Amino acid sequence: MAKGVKPRVKVPKKAAAGDTITIKTLISHKMESGQRKDDDGNVIPRSIINRFTCDFNGENVVDVTLEPAISTNPYLEFEAKVPEAGEFKFTWYDDDGSVYEESKKIAIE
């Protein structure tokens, strides 16, 4: 597990049924492409968040594959339609097999 990894998510607390909302995610992760060398000339192993998913009440909303060119602390912003009250589940997958999760509930007004 990478050190200091912290997922953050911003989801509105309420929305009207059928509204499209903006979701913002950021995960603190150093991200190493596997192409750089350390001071001794050894290749620094690749260590990136390679996949991100978002589900709403068990149904997939977003599934993104990330490549080594992704920046440090990847930020993703996207829109989702909210048909009902429920919970968004966010999952980030690391090269080392670690999985980071966060969830946020949304109510219908």
Secondary structure in CASP SS format (residue, H / E / C, confidence):
PFRMAT SS
TARGET T0000
AUTHOR 0000-0000-0000
METHOD secondary structure of the structure
MODEL  1
M C 1.00
A C 1.00
K C 1.00
G C 1.00
V C 1.00
K E 1.00
P E 1.00
R E 1.00
V E 1.00
K E 1.00
V C 1.00
P C 1.00
K C 1.00
K E 1.00
A E 1.00
A C 1.00
A C 1.00
G C 1.00
D E 1.00
T E 1.00
I E 1.00
T E 1.00
I E 1.00
K E 1.00
T E 1.00
L E 1.00
I E 1.00
S E 1.00
H C 1.00
K C 1.00
M C 1.00
E E 1.00
S C 1.00
G C 1.00
Q C 1.00
R C 1.00
K E 1.00
D C 1.00
D C 1.00
D C 1.00
G C 1.00
N C 1.00
V E 1.00
I C 1.00
P C 1.00
R C 1.00
S E 1.00
I C 1.00
I E 1.00
N E 1.00
R E 1.00
F E 1.00
T E 1.00
C E 1.00
D E 1.00
F E 1.00
N C 1.00
G C 1.00
E E 1.00
N E 1.00
V E 1.00
V E 1.00
D E 1.00
V E 1.00
T E 1.00
L C 1.00
E C 1.00
P C 1.00
A C 1.00
I C 1.00
S C 1.00
T C 1.00
N C 1.00
P C 1.00
Y E 1.00
L E 1.00
E E 1.00
F E 1.00
E E 1.00
A E 1.00
K E 1.00
V E 1.00
P C 1.00
E C 1.00
A C 1.00
G E 1.00
E E 1.00
F E 1.00
K E 1.00
F E 1.00
T E 1.00
W E 1.00
Y E 1.00
D E 1.00
D C 1.00
D C 1.00
G C 1.00
S C 1.00
V E 1.00
Y E 1.00
E E 1.00
E E 1.00
S E 1.00
K E 1.00
K E 1.00
I E 1.00
A E 1.00
I E 1.00
E C 1.00
END
